[in-house]
Amino acid sequence: MNIWMVRAGEGGRLAEKFAEGYVAVGWSEFGDMSAVTDKEEIVRLHDAVYPLMKRGAVPNSVAMFNRSR
């Protein structure tokens, strides 16, 4: 079983969208990722957006992105 915590953003700004049945997981810094399917490309993009992230934390972050698709 997977359990996800979904929040409505700062100040609950997305609460109305949740009430309409919409939930999205994403990192807006990446831009449109709908055409990206290769895990290595995701890692490259991740490194460009978060160049200071510790190398050991990158696989977990990339895995969360892949699970949210």
PDB file of N, CA, C and O in Angstrom:
ATOM      1  N   MET A   1       0.844  -1.172   0.000  1.00  0.00           N
ATOM      2  CA  MET A   1       0.000   0.000   0.000  1.00  0.00           C
ATOM      3  C   MET A   1       0.892   1.239   0.000  1.00  0.00           C
ATOM      4  O   MET A   1       1.850   1.320   0.768  1.00  0.00           O
ATOM      5  N   ASN A   2       0.576   2.195  -0.857  1.00  0.00           N
ATOM      6  CA  ASN A   2       1.256   3.486  -0.881  1.00  0.00           C
ATOM      7  C   ASN A   2       0.374   4.522  -0.212  1.00  0.00           C
ATOM      8  O   ASN A   2      -0.838   4.559  -0.426  1.00  0.00           O
ATOM      9  N   ILE A   3       0.994   5.356   0.595  1.00  0.00           N
ATOM     10  CA  ILE A   3       0.283   6.450   1.238  1.00  0.00           C
ATOM     11  C   ILE A   3       1.023   7.731   0.884  1.00  0.00           C
ATOM     12  O   ILE A   3       2.242   7.817   1.033  1.00  0.00           O
ATOM     13  N   TRP A   4       0.286   8.715   0.419  1.00  0.00           N
ATOM     14  CA  TRP A   4       0.878   9.997   0.046  1.00  0.00           C
ATOM     15  C   TRP A   4       0.261  11.091   0.898  1.00  0.00           C
ATOM     16  O   TRP A   4      -0.944  11.089   1.153  1.00  0.00           O
ATOM     17  N   MET A   5       1.089  12.016   1.332  1.00  0.00           N
ATOM     18  CA  MET A   5       0.584  13.210   2.000  1.00  0.00           C
ATOM     19  C   MET A   5       0.553  14.309   0.943  1.00  0.00           C
ATOM     20  O   MET A   5       1.562  14.603   0.302  1.00  0.00           O
ATOM     21  N   VAL A   6      -0.606  14.900   0.778  1.00  0.00           N
ATOM     22  CA  VAL A   6      -0.764  15.961  -0.203  1.00  0.00           C
ATOM     23  C   VAL A   6      -1.190  17.209   0.542  1.00  0.00           C
ATOM     24  O   VAL A   6      -2.141  17.189   1.323  1.00  0.00           O
ATOM     25  N   ARG A   7      -0.481  18.288   0.294  1.00  0.00           N
ATOM     26  CA  ARG A   7      -0.794  19.545   0.957  1.00  0.00           C
ATOM     27  C   ARG A   7      -1.252  20.569  -0.073  1.00  0.00           C
ATOM     28  O   ARG A   7      -0.943  20.465  -1.261  1.00  0.00           O
ATOM     29  N   ALA A   8      -1.979  21.537   0.399  1.00  0.00           N
ATOM     30  CA  ALA A   8      -2.587  22.518  -0.498  1.00  0.00           C
ATOM     31  C   ALA A   8      -1.711  23.746  -0.728  1.00  0.00           C
ATOM     32  O   ALA A   8      -2.216  24.791  -1.139  1.00  0.00           O
ATOM     33  N   GLY A   9      -0.431  23.641  -0.475  1.00  0.00           N
ATOM     34  CA  GLY A   9       0.470  24.767  -0.704  1.00  0.00           C
ATOM     35  C   GLY A   9       0.410  25.780   0.417  1.00  0.00           C
ATOM     36  O   GLY A   9      -0.385  25.657   1.348  1.00  0.00           O
ATOM     37  N   GLU A  10       1.261  26.782   0.311  1.00  0.00           N
ATOM     38  CA  GLU A  10       1.319  27.822   1.338  1.00  0.00           C
ATOM     39  C   GLU A  10      -0.028  28.509   1.478  1.00  0.00           C
ATOM     40  O   GLU A  10      -0.618  28.953   0.493  1.00  0.00           O
ATOM     41  N   GLY A  11      -0.505  28.591   2.703  1.00  0.00           N
ATOM     42  CA  GLY A  11      -1.785  29.252   2.966  1.00  0.00           C
ATOM     43  C   GLY A  11      -2.981  28.524   2.390  1.00  0.00           C
ATOM     44  O   GLY A  11      -4.066  29.099   2.298  1.00  0.00           O
ATOM     45  N   GLY A  12      -2.808  27.259   1.998  1.00  0.00           N
ATOM     46  CA  GLY A  12      -3.913  26.490   1.431  1.00  0.00           C
ATOM     47  C   GLY A  12      -4.364  26.976   0.069  1.00  0.00           C
ATOM     48  O   GLY A  12      -5.527  26.806  -0.299  1.00  0.00           O
ATOM     49  N   ARG A  13      -3.446  27.587  -0.691  1.00  0.00           N
ATOM     50  CA  ARG A  13      -3.814  28.233  -1.957  1.00  0.00           C
ATOM     51  C   ARG A  13      -4.399  27.269  -2.994  1.00  0.00           C
ATOM     52  O   ARG A  13      -5.069  27.711  -3.926  1.00  0.00           O
ATOM     53  N   LEU A  14      -4.156  25.955  -2.848  1.00  0.00           N
ATOM     54  CA  LEU A  14      -4.679  24.987  -3.820  1.00  0.00           C
ATOM     55  C   LEU A  14      -5.873  24.183  -3.291  1.00  0.00           C
ATOM     56  O   LEU A  14      -6.299  23.221  -3.929  1.00  0.00           O
ATOM     57  N   ALA A  15      -6.406  24.562  -2.151  1.00  0.00           N
ATOM     58  CA  ALA A  15      -7.504  23.807  -1.538  1.00  0.00           C
ATOM     59  C   ALA A  15      -8.712  23.691  -2.467  1.00  0.00           C
ATOM     60  O   ALA A  15      -9.356  22.643  -2.508  1.00  0.00           O
ATOM     61  N   GLU A  16      -9.025  24.744  -3.205  1.00  0.00           N
ATOM     62  CA  GLU A  16     -10.173  24.691  -4.115  1.00  0.00           C
ATOM     63  C   GLU A  16      -9.956  23.662  -5.220  1.00  0.00           C
ATOM     64  O   GLU A  16     -10.900  22.984  -5.626  1.00  0.00           O
ATOM     65  N   LYS A  17      -8.719  23.538  -5.710  1.00  0.00           N
ATOM     66  CA  LYS A  17      -8.424  22.550  -6.750  1.00  0.00           C
ATOM     67  C   LYS A  17      -8.607  21.135  -6.205  1.00  0.00           C
ATOM     68  O   LYS A  17      -9.104  20.254  -6.906  1.00  0.00           O
ATOM     69  N   PHE A  18      -8.202  20.921  -4.945  1.00  0.00           N
ATOM     70  CA  PHE A  18      -8.392  19.609  -4.322  1.00  0.00           C
ATOM     71  C   PHE A  18      -9.881  19.282  -4.264  1.00  0.00           C
ATOM     72  O   PHE A  18     -10.288  18.160  -4.566  1.00  0.00           O
ATOM     73  N   ALA A  19     -10.687  20.264  -3.876  1.00  0.00           N
ATOM     74  CA  ALA A  19     -12.132  20.056  -3.781  1.00  0.00           C
ATOM     75  C   ALA A  19     -12.737  19.699  -5.133  1.00  0.00           C
ATOM     76  O   ALA A  19     -13.756  19.012  -5.198  1.00  0.00           O
ATOM     77  N   GLU A  20     -12.107  20.167  -6.221  1.00  0.00           N
ATOM     78  CA  GLU A  20     -12.574  19.847  -7.578  1.00  0.00           C
ATOM     79  C   GLU A  20     -12.056  18.486  -8.044  1.00  0.00           C
ATOM     80  O   GLU A  20     -12.423  18.017  -9.122  1.00  0.00           O
ATOM     81  N   GLY A  21     -11.208  17.856  -7.237  1.00  0.00           N
ATOM     82  CA  GLY A  21     -10.700  16.527  -7.596  1.00  0.00           C
ATOM     83  C   GLY A  21      -9.326  16.524  -8.221  1.00  0.00           C
ATOM     84  O   GLY A  21      -8.904  15.502  -8.762  1.00  0.00           O
ATOM     85  N   TYR A  22      -8.609  17.641  -8.164  1.00  0.00           N
ATOM     86  CA  TYR A  22      -7.271  17.717  -8.761  1.00  0.00           C
ATOM     87  C   TYR A  22      -6.188  17.624  -7.702  1.00  0.00           C
ATOM     88  O   TYR A  22      -6.259  18.266  -6.655  1.00  0.00           O
ATOM     89  N   VAL A  23      -5.198  16.821  -7.995  1.00  0.00           N
ATOM     90  CA  VAL A  23      -3.996  16.751  -7.178  1.00  0.00           C
ATOM     91  C   VAL A  23      -2.826  16.596  -8.134  1.00  0.00           C
ATOM     92  O   VAL A  23      -2.891  15.804  -9.074  1.00  0.00           O
ATOM     93  N   ALA A  24      -1.765  17.343  -7.902  1.00  0.00           N
ATOM     94  CA  ALA A  24      -0.593  17.252  -8.768  1.00  0.00           C
ATOM     95  C   ALA A  24       0.659  17.175  -7.917  1.00  0.00           C
ATOM     96  O   ALA A  24       0.760  17.806  -6.866  1.00  0.00           O
ATOM     97  N   VAL A  25       1.590  16.403  -8.387  1.00  0.00           N
ATOM     98  CA  VAL A  25       2.888  16.317  -7.733  1.00  0.00           C
ATOM     99  C   VAL A  25       3.895  16.819  -8.734  1.00  0.00           C
ATOM    100  O   VAL A  25       3.923  16.353  -9.873  1.00  0.00           O
ATOM    101  N   GLY A  26       4.705  17.739  -8.341  1.00  0.00           N
ATOM    102  CA  GLY A  26       5.664  18.243  -9.297  1.00  0.00           C
ATOM    103  C   GLY A  26       6.658  19.207  -8.695  1.00  0.00           C
ATOM    104  O   GLY A  26       6.526  19.662  -7.558  1.00  0.00           O
ATOM    105  N   TRP A  27       7.620  19.487  -9.471  1.00  0.00           N
ATOM    106  CA  TRP A  27       8.650  20.433  -9.111  1.00  0.00           C
ATOM    107  C   TRP A  27       8.655  21.466 -10.227  1.00  0.00           C
ATOM    108  O   TRP A  27       9.173  21.204 -11.313  1.00  0.00           O
ATOM    109  N   SER A  28       8.089  22.622  -9.972  1.00  0.00           N
ATOM    110  CA  SER A  28       7.928  23.626 -11.031  1.00  0.00           C
ATOM    111  C   SER A  28       9.266  24.096 -11.598  1.00  0.00           C
ATOM    112  O   SER A  28       9.324  24.577 -12.729  1.00  0.00           O
ATOM    113  N   GLU A  29      10.337  23.960 -10.823  1.00  0.00           N
ATOM    114  CA  GLU A  29      11.651  24.379 -11.299  1.00  0.00           C
ATOM    115  C   GLU A  29      12.107  23.581 -12.522  1.00  0.00           C
ATOM    116  O   GLU A  29      12.945  24.052 -13.292  1.00  0.00           O
ATOM    117  N   PHE A  30      11.557  22.372 -12.705  1.00  0.00           N
ATOM    118  CA  PHE A  30      11.955  21.511 -13.820  1.00  0.00           C
ATOM    119  C   PHE A  30      11.281  21.897 -15.125  1.00  0.00           C
ATOM    120  O   PHE A  30      11.791  21.567 -16.195  1.00  0.00           O
ATOM    121  N   GLY A  31      10.155  22.583 -15.066  1.00  0.00           N
ATOM    122  CA  GLY A  31       9.413  22.878 -16.274  1.00  0.00           C
ATOM    123  C   GLY A  31       8.609  21.665 -16.708  1.00  0.00           C
ATOM    124  O   GLY A  31       8.329  20.782 -15.898  1.00  0.00           O
ATOM    125  N   ASP A  32       8.239  21.617 -17.968  1.00  0.00           N
ATOM    126  CA  ASP A  32       7.427  20.523 -18.507  1.00  0.00           C
ATOM    127  C   ASP A  32       8.278  19.265 -18.644  1.00  0.00           C
ATOM    128  O   ASP A  32       9.222  19.228 -19.433  1.00  0.00           O
ATOM    129  N   MET A  33       7.939  18.239 -17.872  1.00  0.00           N
ATOM    130  CA  MET A  33       8.699  16.981 -17.888  1.00  0.00           C
ATOM    131  C   MET A  33       7.903  15.854 -18.548  1.00  0.00           C
ATOM    132  O   MET A  33       8.305  14.693 -18.475  1.00  0.00           O
ATOM    133  N   SER A  34       6.788  16.179 -19.186  1.00  0.00           N
ATOM    134  CA  SER A  34       5.909  15.137 -19.722  1.00  0.00           C
ATOM    135  C   SER A  34       6.572  14.281 -20.796  1.00  0.00           C
ATOM    136  O   SER A  34       6.185  13.126 -20.973  1.00  0.00           O
ATOM    137  N   ALA A  35       7.551  14.806 -21.513  1.00  0.00           N
ATOM    138  CA  ALA A  35       8.201  14.036 -22.579  1.00  0.00           C
ATOM    139  C   ALA A  35       9.454  13.299 -22.096  1.00  0.00           C
ATOM    140  O   ALA A  35      10.040  12.520 -22.848  1.00  0.00           O
ATOM    141  N   VAL A  36       9.860  13.535 -20.866  1.00  0.00           N
ATOM    142  CA  VAL A  36      11.084  12.911 -20.348  1.00  0.00           C
ATOM    143  C   VAL A  36      10.739  11.534 -19.795  1.00  0.00           C
ATOM    144  O   VAL A  36       9.925  11.412 -18.879  1.00  0.00           O
ATOM    145  N   THR A  37      11.355  10.507 -20.348  1.00  0.00           N
ATOM    146  CA  THR A  37      11.089   9.135 -19.902  1.00  0.00           C
ATOM    147  C   THR A  37      12.335   8.427 -19.405  1.00  0.00           C
ATOM    148  O   THR A  37      12.229   7.411 -18.718  1.00  0.00           O
ATOM    149  N   ASP A  38      13.491   8.929 -19.728  1.00  0.00           N
ATOM    150  CA  ASP A  38      14.755   8.296 -19.382  1.00  0.00           C
ATOM    151  C   ASP A  38      15.207   8.741 -17.987  1.00  0.00           C
ATOM    152  O   ASP A  38      15.332   9.937 -17.725  1.00  0.00           O
ATOM    153  N   LYS A  39      15.450   7.779 -17.098  1.00  0.00           N
ATOM    154  CA  LYS A  39      15.847   8.098 -15.729  1.00  0.00           C
ATOM    155  C   LYS A  39      17.138   8.916 -15.682  1.00  0.00           C
ATOM    156  O   LYS A  39      17.266   9.817 -14.854  1.00  0.00           O
ATOM    157  N   GLU A  40      18.080   8.615 -16.550  1.00  0.00           N
ATOM    158  CA  GLU A  40      19.339   9.359 -16.572  1.00  0.00           C
ATOM    159  C   GLU A  40      19.117  10.830 -16.945  1.00  0.00           C
ATOM    160  O   GLU A  40      19.808  11.717 -16.443  1.00  0.00           O
ATOM    161  N   GLU A  41      18.151  11.074 -17.825  1.00  0.00           N
ATOM    162  CA  GLU A  41      17.819  12.455 -18.191  1.00  0.00           C
ATOM    163  C   GLU A  41      17.208  13.185 -16.987  1.00  0.00           C
ATOM    164  O   GLU A  41      17.491  14.361 -16.759  1.00  0.00           O
ATOM    165  N   ILE A  42      16.383  12.487 -16.233  1.00  0.00           N
ATOM    166  CA  ILE A  42      15.810  13.081 -15.027  1.00  0.00           C
ATOM    167  C   ILE A  42      16.917  13.445 -14.047  1.00  0.00           C
ATOM    168  O   ILE A  42      16.877  14.513 -13.435  1.00  0.00           O
ATOM    169  N   VAL A  43      17.904  12.568 -13.894  1.00  0.00           N
ATOM    170  CA  VAL A  43      19.028  12.846 -12.997  1.00  0.00           C
ATOM    171  C   VAL A  43      19.799  14.067 -13.488  1.00  0.00           C
ATOM    172  O   VAL A  43      20.171  14.921 -12.683  1.00  0.00           O
ATOM    173  N   ARG A  44      20.045  14.167 -14.791  1.00  0.00           N
ATOM    174  CA  ARG A  44      20.763  15.327 -15.349  1.00  0.00           C
ATOM    175  C   ARG A  44      19.995  16.631 -15.093  1.00  0.00           C
ATOM    176  O   ARG A  44      20.580  17.637 -14.690  1.00  0.00           O
ATOM    177  N   LEU A  45      18.701  16.599 -15.327  1.00  0.00           N
ATOM    178  CA  LEU A  45      17.886  17.781 -15.081  1.00  0.00           C
ATOM    179  C   LEU A  45      17.866  18.126 -13.593  1.00  0.00           C
ATOM    180  O   LEU A  45      17.957  19.294 -13.215  1.00  0.00           O
ATOM    181  N   HIS A  46      17.747  17.111 -12.768  1.00  0.00           N
ATOM    182  CA  HIS A  46      17.761  17.310 -11.318  1.00  0.00           C
ATOM    183  C   HIS A  46      19.065  17.978 -10.885  1.00  0.00           C
ATOM    184  O   HIS A  46      19.056  18.919 -10.093  1.00  0.00           O
ATOM    185  N   ASP A  47      20.182  17.483 -11.412  1.00  0.00           N
ATOM    186  CA  ASP A  47      21.488  18.057 -11.067  1.00  0.00           C
ATOM    187  C   ASP A  47      21.605  19.515 -11.502  1.00  0.00           C
ATOM    188  O   ASP A  47      22.244  20.323 -10.828  1.00  0.00           O
ATOM    189  N   ALA A  48      20.982  19.845 -12.635  1.00  0.00           N
ATOM    190  CA  ALA A  48      21.027  21.229 -13.109  1.00  0.00           C
ATOM    191  C   ALA A  48      20.207  22.153 -12.208  1.00  0.00           C
ATOM    192  O   ALA A  48      20.593  23.297 -11.967  1.00  0.00           O
ATOM    193  N   VAL A  49      19.074  21.649 -11.714  1.00  0.00           N
ATOM    194  CA  VAL A  49      18.196  22.458 -10.870  1.00  0.00           C
ATOM    195  C   VAL A  49      18.720  22.527  -9.429  1.00  0.00           C
ATOM    196  O   VAL A  49      18.635  23.571  -8.783  1.00  0.00           O
ATOM    197  N   TYR A  50      19.263  21.407  -8.931  1.00  0.00           N
ATOM    198  CA  TYR A  50      19.744  21.319  -7.552  1.00  0.00           C
ATOM    199  C   TYR A  50      21.219  20.927  -7.522  1.00  0.00           C
ATOM    200  O   TYR A  50      21.550  19.838  -7.052  1.00  0.00           O
ATOM    201  N   PRO A  51      22.110  21.783  -8.010  1.00  0.00           N
ATOM    202  CA  PRO A  51      23.522  21.402  -8.106  1.00  0.00           C
ATOM    203  C   PRO A  51      24.208  21.187  -6.755  1.00  0.00           C
ATOM    204  O   PRO A  51      25.240  20.518  -6.700  1.00  0.00           O
ATOM    205  N   LEU A  52      23.670  21.731  -5.678  1.00  0.00           N
ATOM    206  CA  LEU A  52      24.312  21.611  -4.373  1.00  0.00           C
ATOM    207  C   LEU A  52      23.769  20.466  -3.512  1.00  0.00           C
ATOM    208  O   LEU A  52      24.230  20.258  -2.389  1.00  0.00           O
ATOM    209  N   MET A  53      22.789  19.727  -4.042  1.00  0.00           N
ATOM    210  CA  MET A  53      22.230  18.613  -3.264  1.00  0.00           C
ATOM    211  C   MET A  53      23.290  17.533  -3.066  1.00  0.00           C
ATOM    212  O   MET A  53      24.074  17.241  -3.970  1.00  0.00           O
ATOM    213  N   LYS A  54      23.302  16.956  -1.889  1.00  0.00           N
ATOM    214  CA  LYS A  54      24.246  15.876  -1.611  1.00  0.00           C
ATOM    215  C   LYS A  54      23.979  14.712  -2.554  1.00  0.00           C
ATOM    216  O   LYS A  54      22.824  14.350  -2.780  1.00  0.00           O
ATOM    217  N   ARG A  55      25.025  14.128  -3.099  1.00  0.00           N
ATOM    218  CA  ARG A  55      24.894  13.055  -4.094  1.00  0.00           C
ATOM    219  C   ARG A  55      24.069  11.887  -3.569  1.00  0.00           C
ATOM    220  O   ARG A  55      23.328  11.265  -4.330  1.00  0.00           O
ATOM    221  N   GLY A  56      24.184  11.584  -2.291  1.00  0.00           N
ATOM    222  CA  GLY A  56      23.430  10.469  -1.728  1.00  0.00           C
ATOM    223  C   GLY A  56      21.932  10.705  -1.666  1.00  0.00           C
ATOM    224  O   GLY A  56      21.162   9.749  -1.565  1.00  0.00           O
ATOM    225  N   ALA A  57      21.501  11.966  -1.726  1.00  0.00           N
ATOM    226  CA  ALA A  57      20.081  12.303  -1.661  1.00  0.00           C
ATOM    227  C   ALA A  57      19.414  12.312  -3.028  1.00  0.00           C
ATOM    228  O   ALA A  57      18.188  12.256  -3.120  1.00  0.00           O
ATOM    229  N   VAL A  58      20.202  12.383  -4.084  1.00  0.00           N
ATOM    230  CA  VAL A  58      19.645  12.485  -5.444  1.00  0.00           C
ATOM    231  C   VAL A  58      18.793  11.271  -5.819  1.00  0.00           C
ATOM    232  O   VAL A  58      17.686  11.461  -6.322  1.00  0.00           O
ATOM    233  N   PRO A  59      19.251  10.029  -5.602  1.00  0.00           N
ATOM    234  CA  PRO A  59      18.412   8.889  -6.005  1.00  0.00           C
ATOM    235  C   PRO A  59      17.027   8.893  -5.361  1.00  0.00           C
ATOM    236  O   PRO A  59      16.050   8.531  -6.017  1.00  0.00           O
ATOM    237  N   ASN A  60      16.921   9.289  -4.111  1.00  0.00           N
ATOM    238  CA  ASN A  60      15.623   9.334  -3.443  1.00  0.00           C
ATOM    239  C   ASN A  60      14.728  10.395  -4.072  1.00  0.00           C
ATOM    240  O   ASN A  60      13.539  10.158  -4.287  1.00  0.00           O
ATOM    241  N   SER A  61      15.286  11.547  -4.362  1.00  0.00           N
ATOM    242  CA  SER A  61      14.519  12.620  -4.982  1.00  0.00           C
ATOM    243  C   SER A  61      14.029  12.209  -6.372  1.00  0.00           C
ATOM    244  O   SER A  61      12.871  12.444  -6.719  1.00  0.00           O
ATOM    245  N   VAL A  62      14.903  11.599  -7.159  1.00  0.00           N
ATOM    246  CA  VAL A  62      14.533  11.137  -8.502  1.00  0.00           C
ATOM    247  C   VAL A  62      13.482  10.032  -8.416  1.00  0.00           C
ATOM    248  O   VAL A  62      12.562   9.988  -9.234  1.00  0.00           O
ATOM    249  N   ALA A  63      13.611   9.141  -7.433  1.00  0.00           N
ATOM    250  CA  ALA A  63      12.633   8.061  -7.269  1.00  0.00           C
ATOM    251  C   ALA A  63      11.253   8.628  -6.933  1.00  0.00           C
ATOM    252  O   ALA A  63      10.245   8.116  -7.420  1.00  0.00           O
ATOM    253  N   MET A  64      11.194   9.675  -6.110  1.00  0.00           N
ATOM    254  CA  MET A  64       9.900  10.296  -5.795  1.00  0.00           C
ATOM    255  C   MET A  64       9.271  10.865  -7.057  1.00  0.00           C
ATOM    256  O   MET A  64       8.062  10.757  -7.260  1.00  0.00           O
ATOM    257  N   PHE A  65      10.091  11.467  -7.897  1.00  0.00           N
ATOM    258  CA  PHE A  65       9.560  11.997  -9.156  1.00  0.00           C
ATOM    259  C   PHE A  65       8.993  10.870 -10.008  1.00  0.00           C
ATOM    260  O   PHE A  65       7.889  10.995 -10.537  1.00  0.00           O
ATOM    261  N   ASN A  66       9.729   9.773 -10.147  1.00  0.00           N
ATOM    262  CA  ASN A  66       9.275   8.658 -10.971  1.00  0.00           C
ATOM    263  C   ASN A  66       7.978   8.040 -10.437  1.00  0.00           C
ATOM    264  O   ASN A  66       7.113   7.652 -11.223  1.00  0.00           O
ATOM    265  N   ARG A  67       7.836   7.946  -9.138  1.00  0.00           N
ATOM    266  CA  ARG A  67       6.630   7.366  -8.555  1.00  0.00           C
ATOM    267  C   ARG A  67       5.428   8.274  -8.728  1.00  0.00           C
ATOM    268  O   ARG A  67       4.291   7.802  -8.726  1.00  0.00           O
ATOM    269  N   SER A  68       5.661   9.573  -8.877  1.00  0.00           N
ATOM    270  CA  SER A  68       4.546  10.507  -8.986  1.00  0.00           C
ATOM    271  C   SER A  68       3.970  10.592 -10.404  1.00  0.00           C
ATOM    272  O   SER A  68       2.944  11.238 -10.618  1.00  0.00           O
ATOM    273  N   ARG A  69       4.617   9.952 -11.356  1.00  0.00           N
ATOM    274  CA  ARG A  69       4.154  10.015 -12.756  1.00  0.00           C
ATOM    275  C   ARG A  69       2.950   9.156 -12.965  1.00  0.00           C
ATOM    276  O   ARG A  69       2.426   9.087 -14.077  1.00  0.00           O
TER     277      ARG A  69
END
